[in-house]
Amino acid sequence: MNAIEHLIGFRNSIPKPFRRFITFLIQLYGADIPQTTQIGRNVRFPHNATGTVLHPNVVIKENCVIYQNVTIGRSDVEKPFTGDFELVIEEGCIVGAGAKILAAQGKPLHVGKKSMIGANAVLLCSTGDNEVWAGVPARKVGMRNQGN
Ligand SMILES: CC(C)(COP(=O)(O)OP(=O)(O)OC[C@H]1O[C@@H](n2cnc3c(N)ncnc32)[C@H](O)[C@@H]1OP(=O)(O)O)[C@@H](O)C(=O)NCCC(=O)NCCS
């Protein structure tokens, strides 16, 4: 485990009033990972999550790997926030370096279990399970070996 992964695990284990300080430490590493973002067990952030930005409502389920410079958040940033925002990365996904996963309010986006999002992809819609998506905008380019 690297420093960011330790800090996130520690943040989840302490009372809420103290979590703000840990969030600040995470920001010093160059990552914006809000304390309300739900991060499951054994989620990995290789390279200390450098440049990674997550929306507070995002859910990342267990055993995912999120590489550096990933943004997961809203596409419709010009609109006021209504709270109707759902973006879930299901179990075992890999999000490649520099990928952006963007959803609009009122249009839930789910990345299916064990799917892989390529480096620098801009993913704007949900995927199925075990799929590989890449490009701008991202399209399905293959299937993952289901043993992975
Ligand atoms: C998306 C990815 C998983 C695909 O790997 P793969 O399953 O072996 O697929 P292939 O290399 O056979 O490529 C399949 C197609 O997707 C395209 N493609 C692959 N990666 C792409 C990417 N990042 N962006 C755009 N297109 C990509 C290929 O050109 C190919 O297109 P074609 O069918 O028109 O020829 C991989 O290229 C990738 O981006 N991995 C992330 C790596 C990463 O972030 N590493 C961080 C290290 S610190």
The ligand as a Gaussian input file, in Angstrom:
#p B3LYP/6-31G(d) Opt

LIG

0 1
 C       -7.456000       0.213000     -23.364000
 C       -6.422000      -0.889000     -23.127000
 C       -6.774000      -1.629000     -21.848000
 C       -6.607000      -1.826000     -24.320000
 O       -5.702000      -2.853000     -24.267000
 P       -5.983000      -4.195000     -25.137000
 O       -7.205000      -4.882000     -24.607000
 O       -4.710000      -4.953000     -25.179000
 O       -6.424000      -3.652000     -26.554000
 P       -5.560000      -3.422000     -27.894000
 O       -4.218000      -2.848000     -27.587000
 O       -5.653000      -4.694000     -28.677000
 O       -6.402000      -2.298000     -28.622000
 C       -7.743000      -2.511000     -29.070000
 C       -8.165000      -1.259000     -29.822000
 O       -8.266000      -0.159000     -28.909000
 C       -7.368000       0.901000     -29.282000
 N       -6.792000       1.435000     -28.053000
 C       -6.125000       0.758000     -27.104000
 N       -5.812000       1.571000     -26.091000
 C       -6.297000       2.797000     -26.407000
 C       -6.295000       4.034000     -25.750000
 N       -5.749000       4.189000     -24.536000
 N       -6.896000       5.071000     -26.357000
 C       -7.462000       4.930000     -27.565000
 N       -7.520000       3.757000     -28.244000
 C       -6.926000       2.718000     -27.670000
 C       -6.347000       0.226000     -30.194000
 O       -5.789000       1.146000     -31.093000
 C       -7.195000      -0.815000     -30.898000
 O       -7.970000      -0.169000     -31.892000
 P       -8.364000      -0.921000     -33.271000
 O       -9.183000      -2.137000     -32.858000
 O       -9.153000       0.100000     -34.036000
 O       -7.063000      -1.315000     -33.889000
 C       -4.982000      -0.364000     -22.986000
 O       -4.491000       0.072000     -24.244000
 C       -4.875000       0.786000     -21.996000
 O       -5.108000       1.953000     -22.280000
 N       -4.484000       0.426000     -20.757000
 C       -4.305000       1.380000     -19.662000
 C       -2.824000       1.416000     -19.296000
 C       -2.501000       2.430000     -18.220000
 O       -3.257000       3.325000     -17.908000
 N       -1.353000       2.262000     -17.622000
 C       -0.896000       3.119000     -16.569000
 C        0.558000       2.790000     -16.292000
 S        1.250000       3.852000     -15.080000

